[in-house]
Amino acid sequence: MLDSETKRRINTCRDILVGKVPDPKSQVEQITVALIYKFMDDMDLESEELGGARRFFT
């Protein structure tokens, strides 16, 4: 089960998208894409900290 903090974060993300994307299935898709981009950016930042170069967002 999800803890209350995770549920709150998911609901906040959904609330942001509700006005523009009313279909729940599309909301999940948009949130998933945003999380993937965030993960890719985090990987780029970690690579830079270790002396490497960005791979995803150059």
PQR file with spaces between the fields and no chain letter, atoms N, CA, C, O and H, PARSE charges and radii, in Angstrom:
ATOM       1  N    MET     1       0.829   -1.188    0.000 -0.4000 1.5000
ATOM       2  CA   MET     1       0.000    0.000    0.000 -0.0000 2.0000
ATOM       3  C    MET     1       0.877    1.256    0.000  0.5500 1.7000
ATOM       4  O    MET     1       2.021    1.239    0.453 -0.5500 1.4000
ATOM       5  N    LEU     2       0.312    2.324   -0.514 -0.4000 1.5000
ATOM       6  CA   LEU     2       1.011    3.599   -0.530 -0.0000 2.0000
ATOM       7  C    LEU     2       0.819    4.322    0.801  0.5500 1.7000
ATOM       8  O    LEU     2      -0.249    4.263    1.409 -0.5500 1.4000
ATOM       9  H    LEU     2      -0.618    2.337   -0.882  0.4000 1.0000
ATOM      10  N    ASP     3       1.876    5.005    1.239 -0.4000 1.5000
ATOM      11  CA   ASP     3       1.722    5.797    2.453 -0.0000 2.0000
ATOM      12  C    ASP     3       0.988    7.098    2.123  0.5500 1.7000
ATOM      13  O    ASP     3       0.803    7.432    0.952 -0.5500 1.4000
ATOM      14  H    ASP     3       2.745    5.053    0.746  0.4000 1.0000
ATOM      15  N    SER     4       0.580    7.812    3.134 -0.4000 1.5000
ATOM      16  CA   SER     4      -0.245    9.010    2.924 -0.0000 2.0000
ATOM      17  C    SER     4       0.508   10.102    2.173  0.5500 1.7000
ATOM      18  O    SER     4      -0.101   10.834    1.393 -0.5500 1.4000
ATOM      19  H    SER     4       0.729    7.540    4.085  0.4000 1.0000
ATOM      20  N    GLU     5       1.802   10.228    2.386 -0.4000 1.5000
ATOM      21  CA   GLU     5       2.600   11.247    1.687 -0.0000 2.0000
ATOM      22  C    GLU     5       2.640   10.965    0.184  0.5500 1.7000
ATOM      23  O    GLU     5       2.496   11.886   -0.620 -0.5500 1.4000
ATOM      24  H    GLU     5       2.296    9.634    3.020  0.4000 1.0000
ATOM      25  N    THR     6       2.834    9.707   -0.200 -0.4000 1.5000
ATOM      26  CA   THR     6       2.864    9.341   -1.613 -0.0000 2.0000
ATOM      27  C    THR     6       1.504    9.569   -2.252  0.5500 1.7000
ATOM      28  O    THR     6       1.428   10.075   -3.372 -0.5500 1.4000
ATOM      29  H    THR     6       2.951    8.959    0.453  0.4000 1.0000
ATOM      30  N    LYS     7       0.436    9.207   -1.568 -0.4000 1.5000
ATOM      31  CA   LYS     7      -0.910    9.448   -2.080 -0.0000 2.0000
ATOM      32  C    LYS     7      -1.159   10.933   -2.280  0.5500 1.7000
ATOM      33  O    LYS     7      -1.759   11.336   -3.276 -0.5500 1.4000
ATOM      34  H    LYS     7       0.498    8.796   -0.659  0.4000 1.0000
ATOM      35  N    ARG     8      -0.702   11.746   -1.340 -0.4000 1.5000
ATOM      36  CA   ARG     8      -0.883   13.194   -1.437 -0.0000 2.0000
ATOM      37  C    ARG     8      -0.153   13.746   -2.652  0.5500 1.7000
ATOM      38  O    ARG     8      -0.692   14.581   -3.377 -0.5500 1.4000
ATOM      39  H    ARG     8      -0.215   11.419   -0.530  0.4000 1.0000
ATOM      40  N    ARG     9       1.069   13.283   -2.875 -0.4000 1.5000
ATOM      41  CA   ARG     9       1.845   13.749   -4.031 -0.0000 2.0000
ATOM      42  C    ARG     9       1.185   13.350   -5.355  0.5500 1.7000
ATOM      43  O    ARG     9       1.130   14.145   -6.294 -0.5500 1.4000
ATOM      44  H    ARG     9       1.507   12.604   -2.285  0.4000 1.0000
ATOM      45  N    ILE    10       0.695   12.134   -5.419 -0.4000 1.5000
ATOM      46  CA   ILE    10       0.014   11.667   -6.633 -0.0000 2.0000
ATOM      47  C    ILE    10      -1.237   12.500   -6.880  0.5500 1.7000
ATOM      48  O    ILE    10      -1.494   12.920   -8.008 -0.5500 1.4000
ATOM      49  H    ILE    10       0.740   11.488   -4.657  0.4000 1.0000
ATOM      50  N    ASN    11      -2.016   12.740   -5.829 -0.4000 1.5000
ATOM      51  CA   ASN    11      -3.229   13.537   -5.980 -0.0000 2.0000
ATOM      52  C    ASN    11      -2.912   14.970   -6.385  0.5500 1.7000
ATOM      53  O    ASN    11      -3.654   15.564   -7.168 -0.5500 1.4000
ATOM      54  H    ASN    11      -1.807   12.399   -4.913  0.4000 1.0000
ATOM      55  N    THR    12      -1.830   15.534   -5.872 -0.4000 1.5000
ATOM      56  CA   THR    12      -1.433   16.886   -6.263 -0.0000 2.0000
ATOM      57  C    THR    12      -1.083   16.932   -7.745  0.5500 1.7000
ATOM      58  O    THR    12      -1.485   17.856   -8.451 -0.5500 1.4000
ATOM      59  H    THR    12      -1.227   15.051   -5.236  0.4000 1.0000
ATOM      60  N    CYS    13      -0.341   15.944   -8.213 -0.4000 1.5000
ATOM      61  CA   CYS    13       0.003   15.871   -9.637 -0.0000 2.0000
ATOM      62  C    CYS    13      -1.259   15.726  -10.493  0.5500 1.7000
ATOM      63  O    CYS    13      -1.383   16.380  -11.528 -0.5500 1.4000
ATOM      64  H    CYS    13      -0.015   15.193   -7.639  0.4000 1.0000
ATOM      65  N    ARG    14      -2.163   14.900  -10.079 -0.4000 1.5000
ATOM      66  CA   ARG    14      -3.416   14.707  -10.819 -0.0000 2.0000
ATOM      67  C    ARG    14      -4.233   15.986  -10.839  0.5500 1.7000
ATOM      68  O    ARG    14      -4.830   16.320  -11.863 -0.5500 1.4000
ATOM      69  H    ARG    14      -2.063   14.369   -9.238  0.4000 1.0000
ATOM      70  N    ASP    15      -4.271   16.711   -9.723 -0.4000 1.5000
ATOM      71  CA   ASP    15      -5.022   17.967   -9.666 -0.0000 2.0000
ATOM      72  C    ASP    15      -4.484   18.986  -10.661  0.5500 1.7000
ATOM      73  O    ASP    15      -5.251   19.743  -11.256 -0.5500 1.4000
ATOM      74  H    ASP    15      -3.786   16.440   -8.891  0.4000 1.0000
ATOM      75  N    ILE    16      -3.173   19.005  -10.840 -0.4000 1.5000
ATOM      76  CA   ILE    16      -2.568   19.927  -11.794 -0.0000 2.0000
ATOM      77  C    ILE    16      -3.033   19.610  -13.207  0.5500 1.7000
ATOM      78  O    ILE    16      -3.274   20.519  -14.002 -0.5500 1.4000
ATOM      79  H    ILE    16      -2.551   18.391  -10.356  0.4000 1.0000
ATOM      80  N    LEU    17      -3.160   18.332  -13.524 -0.4000 1.5000
ATOM      81  CA   LEU    17      -3.516   17.915  -14.883 -0.0000 2.0000
ATOM      82  C    LEU    17      -5.014   17.867  -15.154  0.5500 1.7000
ATOM      83  O    LEU    17      -5.417   17.835  -16.317 -0.5500 1.4000
ATOM      84  H    LEU    17      -2.964   17.593  -12.878  0.4000 1.0000
ATOM      85  N    VAL    18      -5.835   17.861  -14.138 -0.4000 1.5000
ATOM      86  CA   VAL    18      -7.276   17.677  -14.328 -0.0000 2.0000
ATOM      87  C    VAL    18      -7.866   18.727  -15.255  0.5500 1.7000
ATOM      88  O    VAL    18      -8.690   18.391  -16.105 -0.5500 1.4000
ATOM      89  H    VAL    18      -5.507   17.888  -13.194  0.4000 1.0000
ATOM      90  N    GLY    19      -7.474   19.975  -15.121 -0.4000 1.5000
ATOM      91  CA   GLY    19      -8.049   21.032  -15.942 -0.0000 2.0000
ATOM      92  C    GLY    19      -7.730   20.870  -17.416  0.5500 1.7000
ATOM      93  O    GLY    19      -8.535   21.252  -18.265 -0.5500 1.4000
ATOM      94  H    GLY    19      -6.805   20.249  -14.431  0.4000 1.0000
ATOM      95  N    LYS    20      -6.586   20.319  -17.732 -0.4000 1.5000
ATOM      96  CA   LYS    20      -6.154   20.188  -19.117 -0.0000 2.0000
ATOM      97  C    LYS    20      -6.397   18.796  -19.682  0.5500 1.7000
ATOM      98  O    LYS    20      -6.614   18.645  -20.885 -0.5500 1.4000
ATOM      99  H    LYS    20      -5.932   20.009  -17.043  0.4000 1.0000
ATOM     100  N    VAL    21      -6.365   17.792  -18.841 -0.4000 1.5000
ATOM     101  CA   VAL    21      -6.522   16.410  -19.286 -0.0000 2.0000
ATOM     102  C    VAL    21      -7.585   15.742  -18.407  0.5500 1.7000
ATOM     103  O    VAL    21      -7.263   15.196  -17.352 -0.5500 1.4000
ATOM     104  H    VAL    21      -6.189   17.914  -17.864  0.4000 1.0000
ATOM     105  N    PRO    22      -8.839   15.784  -18.837 -0.5600 1.5000
ATOM     106  CA   PRO    22      -9.903   15.269  -17.976  0.2800 2.0000
ATOM     107  C    PRO    22      -9.972   13.751  -17.870  0.5500 1.7000
ATOM     108  O    PRO    22     -10.534   13.237  -16.903 -0.5500 1.4000
ATOM     109  N    ASP    23      -9.422   13.021  -18.828 -0.4000 1.5000
ATOM     110  CA   ASP    23      -9.489   11.568  -18.837 -0.0000 2.0000
ATOM     111  C    ASP    23      -8.448   10.982  -17.871  0.5500 1.7000
ATOM     112  O    ASP    23      -7.257   11.245  -18.035 -0.5500 1.4000
ATOM     113  H    ASP    23      -8.965   13.439  -19.613  0.4000 1.0000
ATOM     114  N    PRO    24      -8.869   10.190  -16.863 -0.5600 1.5000
ATOM     115  CA   PRO    24      -7.913    9.635  -15.891  0.2800 2.0000
ATOM     116  C    PRO    24      -6.793    8.812  -16.527  0.5500 1.7000
ATOM     117  O    PRO    24      -5.657    8.841  -16.054 -0.5500 1.4000
ATOM     118  N    LYS    25      -7.107    8.083  -17.593 -0.4000 1.5000
ATOM     119  CA   LYS    25      -6.072    7.290  -18.254 -0.0000 2.0000
ATOM     120  C    LYS    25      -4.999    8.204  -18.848  0.5500 1.7000
ATOM     121  O    LYS    25      -3.809    7.898  -18.761 -0.5500 1.4000
ATOM     122  H    LYS    25      -8.030    8.061  -17.978  0.4000 1.0000
ATOM     123  N    SER    26      -5.399    9.292  -19.432 -0.4000 1.5000
ATOM     124  CA   SER    26      -4.447   10.259  -19.985 -0.0000 2.0000
ATOM     125  C    SER    26      -3.660   10.947  -18.883  0.5500 1.7000
ATOM     126  O    SER    26      -2.482   11.260  -19.057 -0.5500 1.4000
ATOM     127  H    SER    26      -6.365    9.540  -19.502  0.4000 1.0000
ATOM     128  N    GLN    27      -4.314   11.185  -17.740 -0.4000 1.5000
ATOM     129  CA   GLN    27      -3.609   11.792  -16.614 -0.0000 2.0000
ATOM     130  C    GLN    27      -2.454   10.904  -16.165  0.5500 1.7000
ATOM     131  O    GLN    27      -1.346   11.388  -15.931 -0.5500 1.4000
ATOM     132  H    GLN    27      -5.271   10.930  -17.598  0.4000 1.0000
ATOM     133  N    VAL    28      -2.715    9.609  -16.045 -0.4000 1.5000
ATOM     134  CA   VAL    28      -1.676    8.670  -15.628 -0.0000 2.0000
ATOM     135  C    VAL    28      -0.536    8.671  -16.638  0.5500 1.7000
ATOM     136  O    VAL    28       0.633    8.641  -16.256 -0.5500 1.4000
ATOM     137  H    VAL    28      -3.615    9.216  -16.235  0.4000 1.0000
ATOM     138  N    GLU    29      -0.867    8.706  -17.912 -0.4000 1.5000
ATOM     139  CA   GLU    29       0.151    8.723  -18.956 -0.0000 2.0000
ATOM     140  C    GLU    29       1.021    9.979  -18.854  0.5500 1.7000
ATOM     141  O    GLU    29       2.245    9.894  -18.945 -0.5500 1.4000
ATOM     142  H    GLU    29      -1.817    8.730  -18.223  0.4000 1.0000
ATOM     143  N    GLN    30       0.399   11.129  -18.668 -0.4000 1.5000
ATOM     144  CA   GLN    30       1.151   12.380  -18.555 -0.0000 2.0000
ATOM     145  C    GLN    30       2.047   12.393  -17.319  0.5500 1.7000
ATOM     146  O    GLN    30       3.189   12.847  -17.387 -0.5500 1.4000
ATOM     147  H    GLN    30      -0.596   11.198  -18.594  0.4000 1.0000
ATOM     148  N    ILE    31       1.543   11.902  -16.202 -0.4000 1.5000
ATOM     149  CA   ILE    31       2.349   11.844  -14.982 -0.0000 2.0000
ATOM     150  C    ILE    31       3.538   10.904  -15.179  0.5500 1.7000
ATOM     151  O    ILE    31       4.646   11.199  -14.732 -0.5500 1.4000
ATOM     152  H    ILE    31       0.615   11.532  -16.147  0.4000 1.0000
ATOM     153  N    THR    32       3.306    9.775  -15.847 -0.4000 1.5000
ATOM     154  CA   THR    32       4.382    8.817  -16.097 -0.0000 2.0000
ATOM     155  C    THR    32       5.477    9.438  -16.954  0.5500 1.7000
ATOM     156  O    THR    32       6.662    9.277  -16.659 -0.5500 1.4000
ATOM     157  H    THR    32       2.405    9.536  -16.211  0.4000 1.0000
ATOM     158  N    VAL    33       5.095   10.138  -18.001 -0.4000 1.5000
ATOM     159  CA   VAL    33       6.072   10.804  -18.872 -0.0000 2.0000
ATOM     160  C    VAL    33       6.863   11.839  -18.075  0.5500 1.7000
ATOM     161  O    VAL    33       8.083   11.927  -18.217 -0.5500 1.4000
ATOM     162  H    VAL    33       4.133   10.269  -18.241  0.4000 1.0000
ATOM     163  N    ALA    34       6.180   12.621  -17.241 -0.4000 1.5000
ATOM     164  CA   ALA    34       6.867   13.637  -16.437 -0.0000 2.0000
ATOM     165  C    ALA    34       7.868   12.992  -15.478  0.5500 1.7000
ATOM     166  O    ALA    34       8.971   13.507  -15.296 -0.5500 1.4000
ATOM     167  H    ALA    34       5.190   12.550  -17.127  0.4000 1.0000
ATOM     168  N    LEU    35       7.492   11.877  -14.871 -0.4000 1.5000
ATOM     169  CA   LEU    35       8.408   11.190  -13.952 -0.0000 2.0000
ATOM     170  C    LEU    35       9.617   10.628  -14.683  0.5500 1.7000
ATOM     171  O    LEU    35      10.726   10.639  -14.149 -0.5500 1.4000
ATOM     172  H    LEU    35       6.595   11.459  -15.019  0.4000 1.0000
ATOM     173  N    ILE    36       9.415   10.137  -15.897 -0.4000 1.5000
ATOM     174  CA   ILE    36      10.532    9.624  -16.688 -0.0000 2.0000
ATOM     175  C    ILE    36      11.506   10.753  -17.012  0.5500 1.7000
ATOM     176  O    ILE    36      12.719   10.586  -16.882 -0.5500 1.4000
ATOM     177  H    ILE    36       8.514   10.128  -16.331  0.4000 1.0000
ATOM     178  N    TYR    37      10.971   11.919  -17.439 -0.4000 1.5000
ATOM     179  CA   TYR    37      11.842   13.066  -17.723 -0.0000 2.0000
ATOM     180  C    TYR    37      12.589   13.523  -16.483  0.5500 1.7000
ATOM     181  O    TYR    37      13.763   13.883  -16.560 -0.5500 1.4000
ATOM     182  H    TYR    37       9.986   12.056  -17.544  0.4000 1.0000
ATOM     183  N    LYS    38      11.912   13.511  -15.336 -0.4000 1.5000
ATOM     184  CA   LYS    38      12.562   13.895  -14.082 -0.0000 2.0000
ATOM     185  C    LYS    38      13.687   12.919  -13.746  0.5500 1.7000
ATOM     186  O    LYS    38      14.767   13.337  -13.329 -0.5500 1.4000
ATOM     187  H    LYS    38      10.957   13.218  -15.273  0.4000 1.0000
ATOM     188  N    PHE    39      13.442   11.638  -13.924 -0.4000 1.5000
ATOM     189  CA   PHE    39      14.459   10.620  -13.662 -0.0000 2.0000
ATOM     190  C    PHE    39      15.663   10.815  -14.581  0.5500 1.7000
ATOM     191  O    PHE    39      16.807   10.713  -14.140 -0.5500 1.4000
ATOM     192  H    PHE    39      12.565   11.299  -14.262  0.4000 1.0000
ATOM     193  N    MET    40      15.402   11.099  -15.865 -0.4000 1.5000
ATOM     194  CA   MET    40      16.490   11.318  -16.815 -0.0000 2.0000
ATOM     195  C    MET    40      17.313   12.549  -16.429  0.5500 1.7000
ATOM     196  O    MET    40      18.541   12.525  -16.521 -0.5500 1.4000
ATOM     197  H    MET    40      14.472   11.182  -16.224  0.4000 1.0000
ATOM     198  N    ASP    41      16.648   13.621  -15.999 -0.4000 1.5000
ATOM     199  CA   ASP    41      17.354   14.822  -15.578 -0.0000 2.0000
ATOM     200  C    ASP    41      18.193   14.546  -14.334  0.5500 1.7000
ATOM     201  O    ASP    41      19.329   15.012  -14.237 -0.5500 1.4000
ATOM     202  H    ASP    41      15.651   13.641  -15.924  0.4000 1.0000
ATOM     203  N    ASP    42      17.644   13.793  -13.384 -0.4000 1.5000
ATOM     204  CA   ASP    42      18.404   13.427  -12.189 -0.0000 2.0000
ATOM     205  C    ASP    42      19.652   12.625  -12.557  0.5500 1.7000
ATOM     206  O    ASP    42      20.713   12.813  -11.962 -0.5500 1.4000
ATOM     207  H    ASP    42      16.722   13.414  -13.463  0.4000 1.0000
ATOM     208  N    MET    43      19.520   11.734  -13.536 -0.4000 1.5000
ATOM     209  CA   MET    43      20.688   10.955  -13.965 -0.0000 2.0000
ATOM     210  C    MET    43      21.747   11.870  -14.592  0.5500 1.7000
ATOM     211  O    MET    43      22.941   11.672  -14.369 -0.5500 1.4000
ATOM     212  H    MET    43      18.658   11.582  -14.019  0.4000 1.0000
ATOM     213  N    ASP    44      21.317   12.868  -15.373 -0.4000 1.5000
ATOM     214  CA   ASP    44      22.253   13.826  -15.956 -0.0000 2.0000
ATOM     215  C    ASP    44      22.975   14.623  -14.873  0.5500 1.7000
ATOM     216  O    ASP    44      24.188   14.819  -14.950 -0.5500 1.4000
ATOM     217  H    ASP    44      20.347   13.028  -15.554  0.4000 1.0000
ATOM     218  N    LEU    45      22.235   15.081  -13.867 -0.4000 1.5000
ATOM     219  CA   LEU    45      22.849   15.849  -12.785 -0.0000 2.0000
ATOM     220  C    LEU    45      23.863   15.008  -12.017  0.5500 1.7000
ATOM     221  O    LEU    45      24.940   15.491  -11.670 -0.5500 1.4000
ATOM     222  H    LEU    45      21.250   14.921  -13.805  0.4000 1.0000
ATOM     223  N    GLU    46      23.518   13.758  -11.754 -0.4000 1.5000
ATOM     224  CA   GLU    46      24.446   12.872  -11.050 -0.0000 2.0000
ATOM     225  C    GLU    46      25.698   12.627  -11.886  0.5500 1.7000
ATOM     226  O    GLU    46      26.803   12.581  -11.344 -0.5500 1.4000
ATOM     227  H    GLU    46      22.643   13.365  -12.036  0.4000 1.0000
ATOM     228  N    SER    47      25.540   12.472  -13.181 -0.4000 1.5000
ATOM     229  CA   SER    47      26.678   12.275  -14.069 -0.0000 2.0000
ATOM     230  C    SER    47      27.606   13.487  -14.036  0.5500 1.7000
ATOM     231  O    SER    47      28.827   13.334  -13.986 -0.5500 1.4000
ATOM     232  H    SER    47      24.643   12.509  -13.621  0.4000 1.0000
ATOM     233  N    GLU    48      27.032   14.685  -14.062 -0.4000 1.5000
ATOM     234  CA   GLU    48      27.846   15.899  -13.995 -0.0000 2.0000
ATOM     235  C    GLU    48      28.602   15.993  -12.668  0.5500 1.7000
ATOM     236  O    GLU    48      29.765   16.397  -12.637 -0.5500 1.4000
ATOM     237  H    GLU    48      26.040   14.808  -14.102  0.4000 1.0000
ATOM     238  N    GLU    49      27.939   15.621  -11.583 -0.4000 1.5000
ATOM     239  CA   GLU    49      28.590   15.672  -10.271 -0.0000 2.0000
ATOM     240  C    GLU    49      29.783   14.723  -10.202  0.5500 1.7000
ATOM     241  O    GLU    49      30.752   14.983   -9.489 -0.5500 1.4000
ATOM     242  H    GLU    49      26.994   15.294  -11.608  0.4000 1.0000
ATOM     243  N    LEU    50      29.706   13.631  -10.941 -0.4000 1.5000
ATOM     244  CA   LEU    50      30.790   12.651  -10.936 -0.0000 2.0000
ATOM     245  C    LEU    50      31.835   12.935  -12.018  0.5500 1.7000
ATOM     246  O    LEU    50      32.744   12.133  -12.230 -0.5500 1.4000
ATOM     247  H    LEU    50      28.919   13.419  -11.520  0.4000 1.0000
ATOM     248  N    GLY    51      31.706   14.071  -12.700 -0.4000 1.5000
ATOM     249  CA   GLY    51      32.694   14.467  -13.687 -0.0000 2.0000
ATOM     250  C    GLY    51      32.367   14.052  -15.113  0.5500 1.7000
ATOM     251  O    GLY    51      33.189   14.237  -16.010 -0.5500 1.4000
ATOM     252  H    GLY    51      30.967   14.723  -12.528  0.4000 1.0000
ATOM     253  N    GLY    52      31.208   13.508  -15.333 -0.4000 1.5000
ATOM     254  CA   GLY    52      30.805   13.085  -16.670 -0.0000 2.0000
ATOM     255  C    GLY    52      30.047   14.177  -17.396  0.5500 1.7000
ATOM     256  O    GLY    52      30.020   15.331  -16.968 -0.5500 1.4000
ATOM     257  H    GLY    52      30.540   13.358  -14.604  0.4000 1.0000
ATOM     258  N    ALA    53      29.434   13.793  -18.496 -0.4000 1.5000
ATOM     259  CA   ALA    53      28.664   14.737  -19.296 -0.0000 2.0000
ATOM     260  C    ALA    53      27.198   14.321  -19.308  0.5500 1.7000
ATOM     261  O    ALA    53      26.855   13.173  -19.024 -0.5500 1.4000
ATOM     262  H    ALA    53      29.455   12.855  -18.843  0.4000 1.0000
ATOM     263  N    ARG    54      26.357   15.268  -19.639 -0.4000 1.5000
ATOM     264  CA   ARG    54      24.925   14.968  -19.778 -0.0000 2.0000
ATOM     265  C    ARG    54      24.714   14.080  -20.980  0.5500 1.7000
ATOM     266  O    ARG    54      25.372   14.254  -22.005 -0.5500 1.4000
ATOM     267  H    ARG    54      26.636   16.200  -19.870  0.4000 1.0000
ATOM     268  N    ARG    55      23.791   13.117  -20.868 -0.4000 1.5000
ATOM     269  CA   ARG    55      23.494   12.216  -21.980 -0.0000 2.0000
ATOM     270  C    ARG    55      22.111   12.461  -22.559  0.5500 1.7000
ATOM     271  O    ARG    55      21.902   12.294  -23.760 -0.5500 1.4000
ATOM     272  H    ARG    55      23.256   12.975  -20.035  0.4000 1.0000
ATOM     273  N    PHE    56      21.162   12.856  -21.712 -0.4000 1.5000
ATOM     274  CA   PHE    56      19.779   12.966  -22.153 -0.0000 2.0000
ATOM     275  C    PHE    56      19.409   14.373  -22.593  0.5500 1.7000
ATOM     276  O    PHE    56      18.858   14.566  -23.677 -0.5500 1.4000
ATOM     277  H    PHE    56      21.332   12.992  -20.735  0.4000 1.0000
ATOM     278  N    PHE    57      19.712   15.358  -21.749 -0.4000 1.5000
ATOM     279  CA   PHE    57      19.343   16.743  -22.023 -0.0000 2.0000
ATOM     280  C    PHE    57      20.615   17.567  -22.178  0.5500 1.7000
ATOM     281  O    PHE    57      21.153   18.093  -21.204 -0.5500 1.4000
ATOM     282  H    PHE    57      20.160   15.201  -20.869  0.4000 1.0000
ATOM     283  N    THR    58      21.080   17.668  -23.399 -0.4000 1.5000
ATOM     284  CA   THR    58      22.342   18.398  -23.644 -0.0000 2.0000
ATOM     285  C    THR    58      22.086   19.813  -24.070  0.5500 1.7000
ATOM     286  O    THR    58      23.030   20.564  -24.315 -0.5500 1.4000
ATOM     287  H    THR    58      20.643   17.241  -24.190  0.4000 1.0000
